[in-house]
Amino acid sequence: MMDDSTDAYLHVAEFYDLLSQPHWDHIATEMLTKALADVDPSIGPALDMGAGTGQATEVLAEALPDTQVIATEPSPAMRIALTSRVVHNSDLQPRITILPDRAQDVALPDRLCAVVGFGMIGYLDGAARAKLWGRLLDRLRPGAPIVLELMALSTAQQMAPARIARRTIGEQEYDVWMRGEPATPDLMRYASTFTVSRHGRVVRRLQLEQEWYTFGAEQLERETGLPVRKLTNEIIVLTR
Ligand SMILES: C[S@@+](CC[C@H](N)C(=O)[O-])C[C@H]1O[C@@H](n2cnc3c(N)ncnc32)[C@H](O)[C@@H]1O
């Protein structure tokens, strides 16, 4: 479990949905729904790893309307947004169990019908991923999916600064910029800048560095021994 002082998302949580909602509107909802189409909900609960503010959790719950969902999210700040999303939705509230543990440590039931991890697997190094696969594989029946969203980069490399989001709320504009560089051959260091502008003047600025292990779908196929299907460049399904 994380404590507040190590919460990498402490300040990002405020901006998170601004940045990610267009992605969910355009592609992620459709792809996740498609990936879950053949799931047998009678097997057991579904797991959403690194649930964040609950965008994947909500799609997962809609795709599997009779299923209980374990949503695990170690960041206290992100969990505030997740809990808020869940309590304001009478369908989600009885079905989403929110846990504060990391995916590789969370207590799990004997059987899971599906596992989802959007935008989180690169936080785990090789040893943490090995622990995770060891705990998940036994709990999945043949045919059950692990749906993951990776980053477009499968090896660490220079990434030029680019604006990755711009949204307006009220009189303020929110911009997110990102650049990246290799920290080691398989680890990217990303620097993000969040700005809030009003009447053309920046009134708040937040800078943040994060690290992300880079690997491709093929490496996950080797690690898990499961066949991989790519739904997009970034969204993949490993099937038990
Ligand atoms: C980029 S956000 C993605 C949130 C959400 N899945 C989505 O797609 O909107 C990554 C999330 O993974 C969480 N996270 C980081 N390390 C984790 C771990 N070891 N296990 C579970 N979640 C983790 C972070 O706290 C953060 O909320």
The ligand as a Tripos MOL2 file, in Angstrom:
@<TRIPOS>MOLECULE
LIG
   27    29     1     0     0
SMALL
NO_CHARGES

@<TRIPOS>ATOM
      1 C1         -2.4020    6.1650  -15.9860 C.3       1 LIG1
      2 S1         -3.3770    5.7610  -14.5880 S.3       1 LIG1
      3 C2         -4.6260    4.7470  -15.3450 C.3       1 LIG1
      4 C3         -5.9330    4.7730  -14.6040 C.3       1 LIG1
      5 C4         -7.0750    3.9780  -15.2530 C.3       1 LIG1
      6 N1         -6.7530    2.5670  -15.3950 N.3       1 LIG1
      7 C5         -7.4400    4.5610  -16.5980 C.2       1 LIG1
      8 O1         -7.0630    3.9740  -17.6230 O.co2     1 LIG1
      9 O2         -8.0780    5.6290  -16.6260 O.co2     1 LIG1
     10 C6         -2.3520    4.5530  -13.7940 C.3       1 LIG1
     11 C7         -2.8510    4.1210  -12.4510 C.3       1 LIG1
     12 O3         -2.1010    2.9780  -12.0200 O.3       1 LIG1
     13 C8         -1.9070    3.0730  -10.6330 C.3       1 LIG1
     14 N2         -0.7820    2.2020  -10.2620 N.ar      1 LIG1
     15 C9          0.5390    2.4700  -10.2290 C.ar      1 LIG1
     16 N3          1.2400    1.3780   -9.8350 N.ar      1 LIG1
     17 C10         0.3250    0.3990   -9.6250 C.ar      1 LIG1
     18 C11         0.4120   -0.9670   -9.1960 C.ar      1 LIG1
     19 N4          1.5770   -1.5450   -8.9240 N.pl3     1 LIG1
     20 N5         -0.7380   -1.6660   -9.0680 N.ar      1 LIG1
     21 C12        -1.9270   -1.0930   -9.3470 C.ar      1 LIG1
     22 N6         -2.0570    0.1830   -9.7680 N.ar      1 LIG1
     23 C13        -0.9590    0.9140   -9.9080 C.ar      1 LIG1
     24 C14        -1.6710    4.5540  -10.3980 C.3       1 LIG1
     25 O4         -1.8950    4.8930   -9.0390 O.3       1 LIG1
     26 C15        -2.6680    5.1820  -11.3660 C.3       1 LIG1
     27 O5         -3.9010    5.4470  -10.7810 O.3       1 LIG1
@<TRIPOS>BOND
     1     1     2 1
     2     2     3 1
     3     2    10 1
     4     3     4 1
     5     4     5 1
     6     5     6 1
     7     5     7 1
     8     7     8 2
     9     7     9 1
    10    10    11 1
    11    11    12 1
    12    11    26 1
    13    12    13 1
    14    13    14 1
    15    13    24 1
    16    14    15 ar
    17    14    23 ar
    18    15    16 ar
    19    16    17 ar
    20    17    18 ar
    21    17    23 ar
    22    18    19 1
    23    18    20 ar
    24    20    21 ar
    25    21    22 ar
    26    22    23 ar
    27    24    25 1
    28    24    26 1
    29    26    27 1
@<TRIPOS>SUBSTRUCTURE
     1 LIG1         1 GROUP 0 **** ****
